[in-house]
Amino acid sequence: MIAIIIGALLPTVVTLMLGFLAGWHHDFDTKKASVLNGMVMLYSLPLSLFAGMVGISRDQILSQGPLAFAILLGMAGGYAIVFLISRYLFRRDLRTASLEALTISGPAAPYMGVAVLGHLFGNACAIPISIASLVMNLIQIPATLLLLSAGAAQENKVPTTKQSSLRANILHALRQPVVWAPMLALVLVFFDLQFPESIRESLLLLGSATGGVALFASGIVLYSFRAAFNSTVGVSVIARNIAIPAAIWGLMALLGMQKEITQEAVLTLAIPTASIAVILAVEYQVAEKEMASILFFSTILSVITMGAFIWLTV
């Protein structure tokens, strides 16, 4: 078991630290990290998800309904619960509450999933990563942008003409390769259309760079923002790294789900927070330090928390 945990997490830690070192040595800054993230989101990750999905049988995908439900519940349900608690219990403003909801409920599955889940589940990792990517891009990010725009409008931070609509945000998300590429692969698999193996392997050449490049860029981002720990950051990290995956694990056990499906759902949701929350915080100039601190401590402590979940579920 120790070998499995080391094999899944050591490459992640080493690559993150290399990115952190590159930031410390001033070889890369946040602008260059954004370029790397753009390459991942526009090219390597969509290719990785597409090639991974078309390499899976239709029966295997059709049997993943419980997995999709668990990830949807953990991410979309978690978003709604965190937002309501932050907004109405702790009286945070609309924009901060929406960013906290995204930070706590949104795992960095598109970035770290390939490195960690790929080691544990092989090509099958494309399914939970695709599901998490779809939920984030079609539900969480559009909802956050809508709430950020509404909050900014309330505070007279942006002109009315720049306010986002839910429909516009969803349409924008659907145009992103990371969304439509796995959906296209799903259609091909569903209709049992054979995809040439030689082309699939060609797509994996760039697709295989996803995990390393994304983690390297995350390391740069972690260095660029000076993290500060406080009670809010601590509670958010515990909720992101422990509470949400543990809640889904308990629910799956209660419903008597298959062990493999439970493992994939729990470990997908145990991945630390995604950097998109920091990007939006910087863009909208709200809670930048807090979101960056949550990202930093969530990522660093994930070595322990994900290792524990791997130990308990695999």
GUNUVO-536930 format. One record per residue (C-alpha): residue number from 1; x, y, z. Coordinates in nm, 3 decimals, always signed. Example, Ala and Ser with C-alpha at 12.3 -4.5 7.8 and 13.67 -1.06 7.14 Angstrom:
+------+---------+---------+---------+
! resi !       X !       Y !       Z !
+------+---------+---------+---------+
!    1 !  +1.230 !  -0.450 !  +0.780 !
!    2 !  +1.367 !  -0.106 !  +0.714 !
+------+---------+---------+---------+
This chain:
+------+---------+---------+---------+
! resi !       X !       Y !       Z !
+------+---------+---------+---------+
!    1 !  +0.000 !  +0.000 !  +0.000 !
!    2 !  +0.285 !  +0.240 !  +0.081 !
!    3 !  +0.425 !  +0.177 !  -0.268 !
!    4 !  +0.087 !  +0.266 !  -0.425 !
!    5 !  +0.063 !  +0.592 !  -0.228 !
!    6 !  +0.422 !  +0.690 !  -0.309 !
!    7 !  +0.375 !  +0.602 !  -0.676 !
!    8 !  +0.058 !  +0.814 !  -0.698 !
!    9 !  +0.172 !  +1.118 !  -0.498 !
!   10 !  +0.553 !  +1.144 !  -0.524 !
!   11 !  +0.551 !  +1.258 !  -0.892 !
!   12 !  +0.291 !  +1.520 !  -0.795 !
!   13 !  +0.501 !  +1.653 !  -0.508 !
!   14 !  +0.825 !  +1.658 !  -0.709 !
!   15 !  +0.666 !  +1.840 !  -1.006 !
!   16 !  +0.494 !  +2.094 !  -0.779 !
!   17 !  +0.822 !  +2.163 !  -0.602 !
!   18 !  +1.002 !  +2.206 !  -0.935 !
!   19 !  +0.741 !  +2.465 !  -1.035 !
!   20 !  +0.778 !  +2.633 !  -0.695 !
!   21 !  +1.157 !  +2.637 !  -0.742 !
!   22 !  +1.118 !  +2.784 !  -1.091 !
!   23 !  +0.906 !  +3.065 !  -0.945 !
!   24 !  +1.155 !  +3.124 !  -0.662 !
!   25 !  +1.442 !  +3.136 !  -0.913 !
!   26 !  +1.243 !  +3.384 !  -1.125 !
!   27 !  +1.256 !  +3.160 !  -1.430 !
!   28 !  +0.876 !  +3.174 !  -1.453 !
!   29 !  +0.614 !  +3.414 !  -1.320 !
!   30 !  +0.233 !  +3.408 !  -1.308 !
!   31 !  +0.205 !  +3.535 !  -1.666 !
!   32 !  +0.412 !  +3.244 !  -1.795 !
!   33 !  +0.218 !  +3.009 !  -1.569 !
!   34 !  -0.102 !  +3.136 !  -1.734 !
!   35 !  +0.044 !  +3.050 !  -2.074 !
!   36 !  +0.121 !  +2.697 !  -1.954 !
!   37 !  -0.230 !  +2.664 !  -1.810 !
!   38 !  -0.372 !  +2.785 !  -2.141 !
!   39 !  -0.184 !  +2.512 !  -2.327 !
!   40 !  -0.316 !  +2.253 !  -2.082 !
!   41 !  -0.681 !  +2.365 !  -2.097 !
!   42 !  -0.693 !  +2.426 !  -2.473 !
!   43 !  -0.482 !  +2.138 !  -2.606 !
!   44 !  -0.319 !  +1.876 !  -2.386 !
!   45 !  -0.604 !  +1.811 !  -2.141 !
!   46 !  -0.880 !  +1.791 !  -2.408 !
!   47 !  -0.659 !  +1.553 !  -2.609 !
!   48 !  -0.590 !  +1.344 !  -2.299 !
!   49 !  -0.958 !  +1.321 !  -2.207 !
!   50 !  -1.067 !  +1.248 !  -2.563 !
!   51 !  -0.804 !  +0.978 !  -2.620 !
!   52 !  -0.873 !  +0.825 !  -2.281 !
!   53 !  -1.250 !  +0.815 !  -2.334 !
!   54 !  -1.241 !  +0.659 !  -2.681 !
!   55 !  -1.017 !  +0.386 !  -2.542 !
!   56 !  -1.291 !  +0.273 !  -2.300 !
!   57 !  -1.573 !  +0.037 !  -2.390 !
!   58 !  -1.936 !  +0.150 !  -2.408 !
!   59 !  -2.044 !  -0.095 !  -2.138 !
!   60 !  -1.780 !  +0.042 !  -1.903 !
!   61 !  -1.899 !  +0.399 !  -1.953 !
!   62 !  -2.269 !  +0.309 !  -1.923 !
!   63 !  -2.196 !  +0.151 !  -1.586 !
!   64 !  -2.059 !  +0.478 !  -1.447 !
!   65 !  -2.394 !  +0.637 !  -1.356 !
!   66 !  -2.333 !  +0.609 !  -0.980 !
!   67 !  -1.986 !  +0.762 !  -1.023 !
!   68 !  -2.128 !  +1.057 !  -1.216 !
!   69 !  -2.398 !  +1.105 !  -0.952 !
!   70 !  -2.146 !  +1.101 !  -0.667 !
!   71 !  -1.914 !  +1.355 !  -0.832 !
!   72 !  -2.208 !  +1.577 !  -0.933 !
!   73 !  -2.344 !  +1.567 !  -0.579 !
!   74 !  -2.006 !  +1.636 !  -0.422 !
!   75 !  -1.927 !  +1.930 !  -0.650 !
!   76 !  -2.261 !  +2.092 !  -0.737 !
!   77 !  -2.425 !  +2.004 !  -0.405 !
!   78 !  -2.114 !  +2.108 !  -0.216 !
!   79 !  -2.109 !  +2.439 !  -0.402 !
!   80 !  -2.468 !  +2.519 !  -0.306 !
!   81 !  -2.420 !  +2.423 !  +0.060 !
!   82 !  -2.094 !  +2.617 !  +0.102 !
!   83 !  -2.239 !  +2.924 !  -0.069 !
!   84 !  -2.548 !  +2.927 !  +0.154 !
!   85 !  -2.341 !  +2.880 !  +0.471 !
!   86 !  -2.090 !  +3.148 !  +0.372 !
!   87 !  -2.352 !  +3.396 !  +0.258 !
!   88 !  -2.623 !  +3.361 !  +0.520 !
!   89 !  -2.449 !  +3.211 !  +0.825 !
!   90 !  -2.116 !  +3.395 !  +0.811 !
!   91 !  -2.259 !  +3.700 !  +0.629 !
!   92 !  -1.990 !  +3.712 !  +0.361 !
!   93 !  -2.057 !  +3.938 !  +0.065 !
!   94 !  -2.192 !  +3.785 !  -0.256 !
!   95 !  -1.861 !  +3.778 !  -0.441 !
!   96 !  -1.656 !  +3.632 !  -0.156 !
!   97 !  -1.922 !  +3.369 !  -0.084 !
!   98 !  -1.923 !  +3.256 !  -0.448 !
!   99 !  -1.543 !  +3.227 !  -0.455 !
!  100 !  -1.540 !  +3.033 !  -0.129 !
!  101 !  -1.801 !  +2.796 !  -0.270 !
!  102 !  -1.590 !  +2.737 !  -0.582 !
!  103 !  -1.268 !  +2.700 !  -0.384 !
!  104 !  -1.410 !  +2.445 !  -0.140 !
!  105 !  -1.626 !  +2.241 !  -0.379 !
!  106 !  -1.404 !  +2.247 !  -0.690 !
!  107 !  -1.122 !  +1.990 !  -0.701 !
!  108 !  -0.836 !  +2.043 !  -0.945 !
!  109 !  -0.925 !  +1.721 !  -1.126 !
!  110 !  -0.836 !  +1.855 !  -1.474 !
!  111 !  -0.486 !  +1.941 !  -1.347 !
!  112 !  -0.388 !  +1.682 !  -1.086 !
!  113 !  -0.630 !  +1.407 !  -1.183 !
!  114 !  -0.422 !  +1.270 !  -1.469 !
!  115 !  -0.113 !  +1.235 !  -1.250 !
!  116 !  -0.283 !  +1.081 !  -0.944 !
!  117 !  -0.588 !  +0.898 !  -1.079 !
!  118 !  -0.401 !  +0.786 !  -1.390 !
!  119 !  -0.150 !  +0.600 !  -1.176 !
!  120 !  -0.428 !  +0.428 !  -0.982 !
!  121 !  -0.690 !  +0.358 !  -1.250 !
!  122 !  -0.514 !  +0.380 !  -1.587 !
!  123 !  -0.720 !  +0.494 !  -1.888 !
!  124 !  -1.038 !  +0.467 !  -1.680 !
!  125 !  -0.933 !  +0.786 !  -1.500 !
!  126 !  -1.062 !  +0.978 !  -1.804 !
!  127 !  -1.419 !  +0.914 !  -1.686 !
!  128 !  -1.408 !  +1.080 !  -1.341 !
!  129 !  -1.182 !  +1.357 !  -1.471 !
!  130 !  -1.424 !  +1.428 !  -1.758 !
!  131 !  -1.723 !  +1.427 !  -1.522 !
!  132 !  -1.550 !  +1.666 !  -1.281 !
!  133 !  -1.443 !  +1.891 !  -1.570 !
!  134 !  -1.798 !  +1.904 !  -1.705 !
!  135 !  -1.947 !  +1.987 !  -1.365 !
!  136 !  -1.689 !  +2.260 !  -1.307 !
!  137 !  -1.719 !  +2.416 !  -1.652 !
!  138 !  -2.097 !  +2.384 !  -1.697 !
!  139 !  -2.218 !  +2.448 !  -1.341 !
!  140 !  -1.962 !  +2.581 !  -1.096 !
!  141 !  -1.774 !  +2.837 !  -1.307 !
!  142 !  -2.086 !  +2.984 !  -1.481 !
!  143 !  -2.260 !  +3.012 !  -1.142 !
!  144 !  -1.954 !  +3.180 !  -0.990 !
!  145 !  -1.919 !  +3.425 !  -1.277 !
!  146 !  -2.289 !  +3.511 !  -1.253 !
!  147 !  -2.262 !  +3.572 !  -0.878 !
!  148 !  -1.938 !  +3.768 !  -0.914 !
!  149 !  -2.095 !  +3.991 !  -1.176 !
!  150 !  -2.409 !  +4.038 !  -0.967 !
!  151 !  -2.201 !  +4.124 !  -0.661 !
!  152 !  -1.984 !  +4.364 !  -0.859 !
!  153 !  -2.294 !  +4.532 !  -1.001 !
!  154 !  -2.436 !  +4.573 !  -0.650 !
!  155 !  -2.116 !  +4.743 !  -0.544 !
!  156 !  -2.103 !  +4.949 !  -0.866 !
!  157 !  -1.775 !  +4.786 !  -0.965 !
!  158 !  -1.866 !  +4.711 !  -1.327 !
!  159 !  -2.090 !  +4.871 !  -1.589 !
!  160 !  -2.425 !  +4.705 !  -1.653 !
!  161 !  -2.316 !  +4.613 !  -2.007 !
!  162 !  -2.048 !  +4.382 !  -1.867 !
!  163 !  -2.279 !  +4.185 !  -1.640 !
!  164 !  -2.270 !  +3.813 !  -1.719 !
!  165 !  -2.579 !  +3.608 !  -1.795 !
!  166 !  -2.610 !  +3.243 !  -1.703 !
!  167 !  -2.690 !  +3.149 !  -2.063 !
!  168 !  -2.386 !  +3.335 !  -2.199 !
!  169 !  -2.157 !  +3.170 !  -1.945 !
!  170 !  -2.288 !  +2.822 !  -2.023 !
!  171 !  -2.254 !  +2.879 !  -2.398 !
!  172 !  -1.901 !  +3.005 !  -2.342 !
!  173 !  -1.821 !  +2.692 !  -2.139 !
!  174 !  -1.959 !  +2.464 !  -2.410 !
!  175 !  -1.717 !  +2.618 !  -2.660 !
!  176 !  -1.418 !  +2.521 !  -2.447 !
!  177 !  -1.225 !  +2.215 !  -2.578 !
!  178 !  -1.204 !  +2.070 !  -2.227 !
!  179 !  -1.587 !  +2.047 !  -2.232 !
!  180 !  -1.675 !  +1.944 !  -2.586 !
!  181 !  -1.381 !  +1.705 !  -2.644 !
!  182 !  -1.490 !  +1.445 !  -2.382 !
!  183 !  -1.854 !  +1.494 !  -2.487 !
!  184 !  -1.759 !  +1.416 !  -2.848 !
!  185 !  -1.566 !  +1.109 !  -2.732 !
!  186 !  -1.870 !  +1.000 !  -2.530 !
!  187 !  -2.089 !  +1.021 !  -2.842 !
!  188 !  -1.842 !  +0.811 !  -3.043 !
!  189 !  -1.828 !  +0.547 !  -2.771 !
!  190 !  -2.205 !  +0.548 !  -2.718 !
!  191 !  -2.269 !  +0.476 !  -3.087 !
!  192 !  -1.988 !  +0.217 !  -3.085 !
!  193 !  -1.790 !  +0.403 !  -3.354 !
!  194 !  -1.436 !  +0.268 !  -3.369 !
!  195 !  -1.163 !  +0.530 !  -3.338 !
!  196 !  -0.831 !  +0.438 !  -3.508 !
!  197 !  -0.582 !  +0.325 !  -3.246 !
!  198 !  -0.288 !  +0.485 !  -3.428 !
!  199 !  -0.458 !  +0.828 !  -3.416 !
!  200 !  -0.554 !  +0.780 !  -3.052 !
!  201 !  -0.193 !  +0.710 !  -2.961 !
!  202 !  -0.084 !  +1.016 !  -3.161 !
!  203 !  -0.319 !  +1.235 !  -2.957 !
!  204 !  -0.173 !  +1.095 !  -2.636 !
!  205 !  +0.173 !  +1.229 !  -2.724 !
!  206 !  +0.069 !  +1.582 !  -2.629 !
!  207 !  -0.208 !  +1.465 !  -2.399 !
!  208 !  +0.043 !  +1.286 !  -2.177 !
!  209 !  +0.202 !  +1.623 !  -2.096 !
!  210 !  -0.111 !  +1.737 !  -1.911 !
!  211 !  -0.024 !  +1.625 !  -1.559 !
!  212 !  +0.335 !  +1.746 !  -1.558 !
!  213 !  +0.273 !  +2.086 !  -1.718 !
!  214 !  -0.035 !  +2.159 !  -1.506 !
!  215 !  +0.142 !  +2.069 !  -1.182 !
!  216 !  +0.451 !  +2.269 !  -1.279 !
!  217 !  +0.232 !  +2.575 !  -1.348 !
!  218 !  +0.052 !  +2.521 !  -1.015 !
!  219 !  +0.387 !  +2.526 !  -0.837 !
!  220 !  +0.464 !  +2.863 !  -0.994 !
!  221 !  +0.127 !  +2.999 !  -0.881 !
!  222 !  +0.183 !  +2.869 !  -0.528 !
!  223 !  +0.511 !  +3.058 !  -0.505 !
!  224 !  +0.373 !  +3.378 !  -0.658 !
!  225 !  +0.104 !  +3.429 !  -0.391 !
!  226 !  +0.230 !  +3.470 !  -0.036 !
!  227 !  +0.005 !  +3.245 !  +0.170 !
!  228 !  -0.125 !  +3.342 !  +0.516 !
!  229 !  -0.295 !  +3.099 !  +0.750 !
!  230 !  -0.602 !  +3.189 !  +0.959 !
!  231 !  -0.915 !  +3.020 !  +1.088 !
!  232 !  -1.111 !  +3.080 !  +0.767 !
!  233 !  -0.834 !  +2.928 !  +0.555 !
!  234 !  -0.803 !  +2.634 !  +0.794 !
!  235 !  -1.176 !  +2.554 !  +0.790 !
!  236 !  -1.187 !  +2.588 !  +0.411 !
!  237 !  -0.893 !  +2.351 !  +0.364 !
!  238 !  -1.047 !  +2.093 !  +0.598 !
!  239 !  -1.377 !  +2.118 !  +0.411 !
!  240 !  -1.206 !  +2.085 !  +0.071 !
!  241 !  -0.956 !  +1.811 !  +0.150 !
!  242 !  -1.145 !  +1.607 !  +0.408 !
!  243 !  -1.512 !  +1.689 !  +0.466 !
!  244 !  -1.646 !  +1.667 !  +0.110 !
!  245 !  -1.469 !  +1.342 !  +0.006 !
!  246 !  -1.548 !  +1.189 !  +0.346 !
!  247 !  -1.918 !  +1.279 !  +0.312 !
!  248 !  -1.938 !  +1.120 !  -0.034 !
!  249 !  -1.748 !  +0.815 !  +0.092 !
!  250 !  -2.003 !  +0.774 !  +0.372 !
!  251 !  -2.293 !  +0.816 !  +0.131 !
!  252 !  -2.151 !  +0.562 !  -0.115 !
!  253 !  -2.096 !  +0.314 !  +0.168 !
!  254 !  -2.450 !  +0.370 !  +0.293 !
!  255 !  -2.590 !  +0.303 !  -0.056 !
!  256 !  -2.372 !  -0.009 !  -0.095 !
!  257 !  -2.189 !  +0.111 !  -0.406 !
!  258 !  -1.914 !  -0.096 !  -0.567 !
!  259 !  -1.569 !  -0.052 !  -0.417 !
!  260 !  -1.404 !  +0.065 !  -0.740 !
!  261 !  -1.671 !  +0.330 !  -0.806 !
!  262 !  -1.642 !  +0.449 !  -0.447 !
!  263 !  -1.263 !  +0.474 !  -0.480 !
!  264 !  -1.282 !  +0.680 !  -0.799 !
!  265 !  -1.546 !  +0.917 !  -0.660 !
!  266 !  -1.375 !  +0.972 !  -0.325 !
!  267 !  -1.025 !  +1.019 !  -0.467 !
!  268 !  -1.152 !  +1.255 !  -0.738 !
!  269 !  -1.319 !  +1.471 !  -0.474 !
!  270 !  -1.013 !  +1.446 !  -0.246 !
!  271 !  -0.798 !  +1.631 !  -0.502 !
!  272 !  -0.706 !  +1.979 !  -0.368 !
!  273 !  -0.871 !  +2.299 !  -0.482 !
!  274 !  -0.844 !  +2.428 !  -0.838 !
!  275 !  -0.647 !  +2.741 !  -0.924 !
!  276 !  -0.943 !  +2.887 !  -1.118 !
!  277 !  -1.072 !  +3.039 !  -0.793 !
!  278 !  -0.749 !  +3.237 !  -0.753 !
!  279 !  -0.762 !  +3.347 !  -1.117 !
!  280 !  -1.118 !  +3.479 !  -1.072 !
!  281 !  -1.030 !  +3.639 !  -0.738 !
!  282 !  -0.746 !  +3.832 !  -0.903 !
!  283 !  -0.962 !  +3.928 !  -1.201 !
!  284 !  -1.244 !  +4.060 !  -0.982 !
!  285 !  -1.008 !  +4.195 !  -0.713 !
!  286 !  -1.180 !  +4.023 !  -0.423 !
!  287 !  -1.035 !  +3.797 !  -0.150 !
!  288 !  -0.717 !  +3.730 !  -0.353 !
!  289 !  -0.502 !  +3.658 !  -0.048 !
!  290 !  -0.761 !  +3.428 !  +0.108 !
!  291 !  -0.820 !  +3.225 !  -0.209 !
!  292 !  -0.446 !  +3.194 !  -0.276 !
!  293 !  -0.386 !  +3.081 !  +0.082 !
!  294 !  -0.656 !  +2.815 !  +0.055 !
!  295 !  -0.500 !  +2.696 !  -0.271 !
!  296 !  -0.153 !  +2.682 !  -0.114 !
!  297 !  -0.243 !  +2.493 !  +0.203 !
!  298 !  -0.494 !  +2.267 !  +0.027 !
!  299 !  -0.230 !  +2.160 !  -0.224 !
!  300 !  +0.051 !  +2.113 !  +0.029 !
!  301 !  -0.165 !  +1.919 !  +0.278 !
!  302 !  -0.317 !  +1.704 !  +0.003 !
!  303 !  -0.005 !  +1.488 !  +0.021 !
!  304 !  -0.128 !  +1.378 !  +0.364 !
!  305 !  -0.504 !  +1.384 !  +0.307 !
!  306 !  -0.501 !  +1.214 !  -0.034 !
!  307 !  -0.251 !  +0.962 !  +0.095 !
!  308 !  -0.492 !  +0.884 !  +0.379 !
!  309 !  -0.788 !  +0.843 !  +0.142 !
!  310 !  -0.583 !  +0.620 !  -0.088 !
!  311 !  -0.485 !  +0.410 !  +0.215 !
!  312 !  -0.846 !  +0.384 !  +0.333 !
!  313 !  -1.018 !  +0.316 !  +0.000 !
!  314 !  -0.778 !  +0.130 !  -0.229 !
+------+---------+---------+---------+
